[in-house]
Amino acid sequence: MTTVPDLFSITFGTEGPLVVFCHGLLGQGRNFAQIARQLGLHGASTVLLDMPNHGRSLWTEHFDYPEAADIVARWLVGSPEVGGRPVTLVGHSMGGKISMLVALRHPELVEKLVVADMSPVVYHGHRQFADIVAAIEALDLGQITDRQSASAMMRPLLPDRGLREWVLQNLARDGDSWYWQPNIRMLAAELNKVLGWPEEVEGTWDGPTLWIKGANSDYVLPEYAPAMRRYFPNTLQVTIKDSGHWVHTERREVFTAALERFVLRRDVSPAARR
């Protein structure tokens, strides 16, 4: 008997190709809600998953990509929404690495793979997430009266309002007390692992793979292509103009159009490419 891991999920639709979304660091499944609804209008069913240590999903003692991938795989097998049938996995950032490892470690569960602005490499010198974690740790939860006050307190360390609002989606309230939903202390302590890539990863997955890059992001660079195509030889890369690392929110319509064509077995439009 399979024990289904405690991963929080939201499901849209019951017919057509099944698409499962895996969000990035400090995100939640609902980040993809608008995209999921749009896919539903064109004949796909979708599942939004909160990754381990995020949202309303289980916490683990340490951060480990293979463990996270195996947790997602067990959920795919044991959940009534999926029941082990092959799905299209869509992963952004951290969720992209988790999705890649699900395909490599559990190939029977993946029909198609979409990796949004992430590569199977170790990143060095990416200060943005370190700055975000520092701002979270510096916030005095006992001084918060509402989300506006929390935003004001975080402004000196995170001056970008959009980025602050994205981070503050993880702030929850229990009565008069505020708390962070993600496993913040562990993620902050092991951020280098989040930015890493397991050394022991072997093998390939030769299913259809769509690799989406934000044109202004440095998470997908030409020097990372050999690693990507070593693991995923059947890869099509698409670059979306005027977008950075959060390509699915910055250019949602273009991202969704590329996803629709890929999931529904149509060619990706050259208009989405740079």
FENRA-V393409 format. One record per helix or strand of 3 or more residues. SS is the DSSP state (~ for helix, > for strand). FROM is the first residue (numbers start at 1). TO is the last residue. If there is no record, write none. Layout:
BEGIN
SS_FROM_TO / SS_FROM_TO
END
This chain:
BEGIN
>_9_12 / >_18_22 / ~_29_41 / >_45_49 / ~_65_78 / >_87_92 / ~_94_105 / ~_107_109 / >_110_116 / ~_127_138 / ~_141_143 / ~_147_154 / ~_161_168 / >_171_174 / >_177_180 / ~_184_189 / ~_191_194 / >_208_214 / ~_222_231 / >_235_240 / ~_247_250 / ~_252_263 / ~_270_272
END
